[in-house]
Amino acid sequence: MSRAATTAGPDVRTFWVAGRPTTAEATFEVRHPYDGRHVASVAVPSAAQIEEAVAAAHAVAAEAAALPAHRRADALSHVARRLGERTEELAALITAENGKPVKWARAEVARAASTFRWAAEEARRWSGELQRLDTDAGAEGRLAVTRRFPRGPVLAIAPFNFPLNLVSHKVAPAIAVGAPVIIKPAPKTPLSALVLGEILAEADLPPGSWSVLPVLNEAAGALVADPRLPVVSFTGSGPVGWGIRDAVPRKHVTLELGGNAAVVVCPDWSAPPDLDHAAARIATFANYQGGQSCISVQRVLADRSVFDALTERVVAAVEAQRTGDPWDDATDVGPLIDAAAADRVTAWVAEAVAAGAKVLTGGGRDGATVEPTVLVDVPADATVSCEEVFGPVLVLEPVDGVAEAFARVNDSRHGLQAGVFTRDLPTAFRAHRELEVGGVVVGDVPSFRADQMPYGGAKESGVGREGVRYAMIDYTYERVLVLTGVAL
């Protein structure tokens, strides 16, 4: 991405202030990660336009909170339907700005539509609960009605790796609970969020209840600090996320900060068909999105009894992953977001090799595209093992038994999700009890995510939860109404 203080021309993408399309003189450029070609120029909101958006969100908060459930649900259903109708257009836009293969971009659009569809259903169910209080003699005739109300407008800061669906996971729950939302997309990938603005503009929502502001990262601090935005929902890097939380300790901050997801392959997963299945899933989800997923497979901890057979199969499955032009439906692995990301990933691989690791396949690079890479004999303190690679790199390690495997999973500052290949029910429940992560996926890789389930991490992988209903809870607080003199 490059910036230029130019006068906006007819080819410049507009942004959305309080639900209205708006432009500005300053622009920045979005380029295609695969070949660097120009994709679009995007207008950058001025300080006055940002103020207008925040003031509108603050002013409409009470009206948005009082919006009837059917209007919230109808608006969300409209967005879900329109996302489905515009799938090919949006998938092409995601591939253009992000570089992910178009088949994965189509899957992202489908998930975004599902996210809004779930939000529409949850908006209709958002009713609260009744609790009789006459369980003690002193509270006879009393009934509590507990409902949840918005904390206030939400600042939604989204990353580049899922530029539509991770925006949707912040916007849809906000609309569902009646909270105004200001969307700050990643500067490298703002285009699909701007199209989402077009669709939101078609829905019956109060003016001011949403804005899409493609501000540059250095200008985001003022939005984070603004007291009129009491909720900050951030997905991205750990240092930035924890910096936000430290900067505004009195705000409600939710953070999804990634991890270095591990897979455990247990000794009972030893039959050839089982190993073939595990290898295929590991290879696919170590490399999908170029490895740029918070729950991409990074570490494989295989019982020594299956390690050699699994390694052979994983290497073959990784070598079958096709890299190349993301516009080709046959491409499995596209480029990283930019050359700087590729520089970092290949430097981490080189560091591990210098410390004694062996490359079983991959390790090369063409521009921003890094070959799917498999490493063994990686020192435990190597960066590629300890930190989030966010690239198509896989570390294989033998372990002696489930106890050692689970200890290795937990020997990390991160704890987002883990996968456990086992058919043993006690082992599955042991994994759920012992693994210090936000989610345990049994019989599959940690990369599985259903958009309605709670999603988030432990330790340095963040605080709070996404997943429509769980984000709705995060965006709201409980308010109790006690009725007195009720005949129960």
N, C-alpha and C positions, 0 to 999 in steps of 0.2 A: 504494500500500500504506500502510495506517495501522496503528499498533500500539496495543494496549490491555492493561493489566495486569488482565485479568478472569478470573473463574473459568471454567474450561472447561465448556461445556454439552454436551448431546447432539449438537449439530450441528458440533462442533469436530473437524477431522481430526486423527487421531493420527499419531504418527511411529513409527519403528522403532529400538529399541535392542537390539543383539545378536540381531536376528531376532525380537524380540517387539514387538507393538503397545503403545505407551506414550503417556500423555498428561501434560499439565502445566497449571499454572494460567495462566501467561502465554500470550497468543495474539496473532497478527497477522491482518490481513484481506487477502484477495486479491480484487481487483476486476477486472471485465472492461474491457480497454482501450478497447473501442469505445464503450460508453455509461456506463461507470463503475459499473455495478450490482454489488452484492455477489455474489461467487461462493462463497466459503467462508471460514471462520475456521480457522486452523492453530495447533495448540499448539506452543510454543517450548520446546525442551529446556532444562532447568536445568543448572547447572554440574555437579551431581552425576550427572545422567543422561548428560551428555557424557563425564564421567570413566568411567562404567560402560561406555559404548560403546568408548572407546579402550582401556581395560584388557582388555575381552573380545577385541578384535582382536589385541592384543599377546599375550594368553595362548593364543589358538587358532592362532597363526601356524605353529607347527611341524606341528600336526595338519592344517591346511589345505594346507600344502606337500606333505604326504605322501599326500593324498587320491588314490586311484587315478584314472587318466585316464577310465575309463568313468563314474565318479560325477560328475566335473566336466562331462564331455560330456553326460551325461543331464540334469543340472540345467540346463545352457545350452539344450539342446533343448526342455526343458519350458517355459522362459521364452519361447523363440521361438514355440512352438506357442500358448501362452496369449496372447501379444501379438496373434497373428493372430486368435484367437477373440474378443478384446475390442477389435477395431479401432474399431468405431463409438463405443463408450464412451470409449476413450482419445482418439480424434480430437476428440470433443465437449469433453473435458476440456482438451485442448491449446488449442482455439479459445477456450474460456472464460477460461483464465488468461493466454494469450499474445496473443489477438486475431488470429492468422493465419487466413486463409480456410480453411474446413473441408476443401476439396479438398487444400490443402497439408498440413493436419494429418493427413489419411488417409495421404498419401505419407510423412509422417514416421514414423507407426506402422509402415508396411510396411518402411521402412528399419531401424527399431529391431529388428524381428523378424529381418531379414536379418543384422544385426550379431551377434545372439545365435546365429543358425544358423551363421554363419561361425566364431564362437568355438568352438562345439561341434566343428566339423570340425578346427579348428586344435588343440584340446585333444587330439584323438586322434593328431595328427601330431607332437606336441611331444616329440621323441625324442632330440635331440642328434645327434652325429656321431662317427664313428671316424676316427682318423688314425694311420697306421703311422709309426713314428719311426725305423725302421731304414734310412732314407735316408742316414744317416751310420754309419760303422762302430762308433762308440762307443755307438750306441743299438740294437744288434741285440737282437731279442727283446722290444722294447718297443712298446706300443700305447697310444695316448691315447684316452680316452673323454671327450668334452666335452659337458656338459649345462648347462642354464641353470636357476638356482634363484631364487626370489623374493627381492627386496631386503628385503621386509617389508611390513607393512600399508600400503595406499595411501589417501591422502586425495584424494578426487575432488571438485573444485570445478567446478560446471557453470554455464553462462550461461542467460539467459532465452530466447534466440532459437530453440533447438531443445531444449525442456525434457525430451524423452524420448530422442531419439536421441543427443544429446551426452552424456547420462548413461550411455546404453548403451555408448558407445564407451570409457567408463572402467571400467564395471562388468564387462562381458563379458570383456575381456582379463584382468582381475584374477582372476576366477573360473577362467578357462582355465589360468592358471599356478599357481593355488593361493595367491593372495595375499588376505588379508582386505582389505575395502574399506569405508571410511566415506564415504558420499555426502553432500555438502553442495549441495543444489539452490539455484538462485537464489531469493531471498525473494519475488520477484514471480511466480514460476512453480514452486511446489513440488509441485503436486497430482499431476501425472503421475508424478513420481518416487516419491511416496508410494504410488501404485497399483502401480508396479513393485515396491515393497516387499511388497505383498500377494502378488504372483506369486512373488517370491523365497522368501517364507515357505512356499510350497507345495513348493518343491524340496528335494531331499535334500542339504542343506549343513550343515556343523557349526555349532552354535550359536555366535554371536559372530563368524562370518566376514563378516558385513555388517551395516551400520546405515544408516538414512536419517535425517539430522539437519537439519531446516529451521531452522538457527540464523541469526540476523540477521548481516549482513556485519560489523558492528563486533565481533562475538564470534568471528569466524573466526580472528583472529590467534593465539589460544591453541592452536587445532587445528594451524595451520601450524607453530607453534614446538615442538609436542610431539615429543620425540625418539622416542617409540614409533611415530610415523608417518613412516618414513624416505623415503617417496615422496610427492610432491605433484604431482598432475596438474591443471592449471588451464587453463580456457578462458575468455577474457574480455578486458577492456581491458588495453592495454599498461602504463599506469602501475601498475595493481594487480599484474599479472603479474610485471613486473620488480621491483616492491617485494617480492613474495614471494621471488623468487630472491635478492635482496640480503639479505633477513632471515634466510635459512637456507642459507648458501652450502655447507654440508657435506651437505645433503640432495640427493637426486636429484629435480630439479624439471623437469617438462616443461610447456611453455607454448605454447598456440595463441592468438595475439593479434590475428588479423585483418590487414587490409590495405586497399588501395584499388585493387582489381583492374582490370587494363587488358585491353582487346581490341585487337588489331592487325588491320586489314583490308588485305590486300596488293593490289597492282594486278592480280594474276591472278584475283582474286575479283570480276570486273567484269560477268559476265553477269547480266541481270535476275533469273533464278531464283536465282542465288547471292546477290545483294544482298537479295532478298526474304527468303530463308532467314536470312541474317545479321541483318537488321533484326528479324525476328520473335524470334529467339533473344535478341538484345540487349535488346529491349523487355521480354520476359518475365522475363529473369533480372537486369535492373536493378531490377525492381519486386516480384518474388516475395518473400514474407515481409515485404512493406513495405520491401524493400531491407535488411532486418536479417539479412544473411548475411555472413559473413566473406569470401566469394568472390562476392558480388553484383557485377554489372558496374557499375563507377563511371566508368571512363575509356575512351573509344573513340578510337583513333589510326588514322585512315583515310588511305590514300594519297590525295593531292590529286586523282588521276585518277578516283577513285570517290567522293570526299567528298560532293559535292552530291547525287548520286543516292542515296547511302546515307542522308544526312541526311533527305531527303524521306521515304524509306521508314521510317526509325526514328521520326520524329515521328508518322507515321500509325499505326505499330504501337503506340507508346506511348499515343496518344490512344484506341486501341481497348481498352486495359487498363481493366477495369471496377473502380471503387472502390465501397465501400459496406459493407453488413452482412456480416461474415465468415461468418455462418451460411447465407448464400445460396450455393448451389453455383455460381452464375454469377459470383460476385465473385472477381476476380483479386488485388486489392490491398486489404488491410485496414489497420487503424490501426497506428501505432507503439506501443511498449510502454506509453507514457504521454504526457501532455501536455508534460512537460518535454523528452522526446526530440523531439517535434514542434517545440517552441520552438527547440531547438538547430538542427535541420535548416533551418527557415525562416530563422533568423538567418544561417546560413552562405550560403544562397542570396542573401539580401539584401546581404550583404557582397560577394559576387562581382558582383552587379549594380551596386552602388555603385562598384566598381572597373572597370566597363566591360563586364561579361558581358551577354549577351542571353538572355532566356527565350524559347525557341521554342514551348514548351507547358508547361502546369502552373504551378507556383509558388504555388497557393492552398492553403488548409487549412481543414478542418472538424473542430474538436476535436483529437483525436490523429491524425486521418487527414490525411496530406499528399498532395496531388495528384502523380501521376507527372510529373516535371519534367525537361526537356531544356535544357541550357545550351550556348551556343557563345561564342567570344571570351573565355574565362575566363582571367584572368592565371595564369601558372604558379605564382605564390606564393599564390594564393587558398586559403583553408582547404579549400574544397570540392574542390579539386584535389589538395592535399597530404595531407590527413588522411582517415581512414575516415569517410565520411558516415553510414553505417548508416541510410540512409533512401532513398526512391525518387527519387534524383537522379542524372542522367547528364550527363557532360561530353563533348562531341564536339570533336575537334581534328584539323585536317588536318596531314599530314606529307609530306615529300618523300623517299620511298623507305624501304626496310626498315631501313637503318642508323639513320636518324633516329627511326623508330618504336621500335626496340629501345632506343635511348638514352633515349627518353622513358619507356618502361616502367621502365627501371632508375633513372631520376632520381626516386627515392622512397626514403624510409626503410623502406618496407614491401616485402615480397616473398613473398606467399603463393602465388597462382597467376595465370597469364596465359593468355589465349586468342589463337590466331593463325588467322585465316581465310586459308588458302592451300592450293593443290593442288600446290605445288612442293616436292618431297621435300628438295632441298638447303636450302631456306628453313626447312622444318620442323626439320631437324637443326641448322641455324644457331641457330634460336630455342632449341632445347634446350641448346646450348652457351653462348649469350650471355646469355640472360635470367636475372637473379638472383632466381629465385623457386623455391618448392618444387615446383611442378608446371606444366607447359606442356601445354595442351589444343589440339591442332591440328584445325581444321575446326569449332570450336565455341567457346562462351564459357568463361571460367574457372570458371563455377559448377558444372561437372560434377564429381561426386565419386562414385566407387564405394567402398563401405564397407570393402572388403577391401584397397584399395590404400594405399600410404603417403601420408599427408596431413599437411602441416605447412609451415612457412615458413622463409625466409631473412631475414637482417638483423633488423629489429625486429618481424617477424611471428612470432617465437618460436623455441623450441628443442625438439628431440625430434619424434616422429612418432606420429600416430594411424593408424587402419587396424588391424584386429584383430591380425594377426601382428606388426606393427611396434610396437604398444603393448605386446604381450607381451614383446618384446625389451627395450623401455624399462623395464619393471617388474622385470626380472631381470638377473642377472649370470652370466658364464660360470664354471664350476668344472670343472677338469680332473682326471681320474683317469688316472694312468699305471700300466699293468700291465707287470710285468717278468717275463721268462722265458716269454714267449708264443711258440709256434711259429707264425710267420706264413707 
